């Protein structure tokens, strides 16, 4: 029963989600002046939705389908509904896409780029198998441009004025990039932007690196060389936002969808010890704390371990809890705290409480 209930709950979430219904079609039409509209249409298999409602004892209103119309297609009956949103310029379209859950958005009258994210997970696919096949979960995005499309990673229409992207089943689990461009490749010569570090600069703190390009990223990867190593290690995929913390040199390269390349290297050389902040009431001579002391921790690259001792005996602590809430040292005795960061820098404080 628990499995079927979990499946029902997962399917309701999928059915009612903007990007994860049984069948969802989002049609984006862009005009030459930057205005246009987006039509979002959904078709939910009636038999499946009714089964979910019965399993969860939910009404049509509670499932959000009470106002949907009934449509039949290829012998199958659906709950169907659509919504239309108008935008007056590319800025409004960008805001609409952002509010709809899309990311990595770039919009202009001759280029549209964004990343499609679904709430569907692989666990959802397993849980919902009692109700539907993977292939029954379909999301389709259509983009129409005011001029002929010269590049897209979707399916180009015969008149080259629109591109269609279809995702189903496990494809919905992973982010999907949408690229539609009316910019000829020979006019696009700039490579991707690698943000978060300057080329060949040395830093003493962690670096958060992102890679972006208006035409989309074809490939982004990095390799790492330890401070004492003669050679770099193997390339690893770089996607989204990545935080680099360990000492050493990093080499990043990225290619956009026109083949333009950007390379950047930077080094982290962190020799700073972690910071241990102590607060508490001390005696007049400042030789011991009265009753208690509150300790909090920080580091420019990240703390790896914190060890706490009272009269030589180690007190068990949770690193995540200590980093969030600190340590409240209480009780008479000699207290010692040792904090080490990800690069081996270590800070020790010893104090007494009476």
ABEGO torsion letter per residue (X at the ends): XAAAAAAAAAAAAAAABAAABABBBBBBBBBAAGBEBBBBBBBBBAAAAAAAAAAAGBBAAAAGAAABBBBBBGGBBBBBBBBBBBBABAAAAAAAAAAAGBBGBBBBAABBBBBBBBABBAAAAAAAAAABBAAABBBBBBBBBABBBABBABBBBAAGABBBBBBBEAAAABBBBBBBBABBAAABABBBBBBGBBBGBBBABBBBBBBBBAAEBABBBBBBBBAABABBBBBBBBBEBBBBABBEBBBBBBBBAAGBBBBBBBBBBBABBBBBBBBEBBBAAGABBBGBBBBBBBBAAEBABBBBBBGGBBBBBBAAAAAAAEBBBBEBEBBBBBBBBAAGBBBBBBBBBX
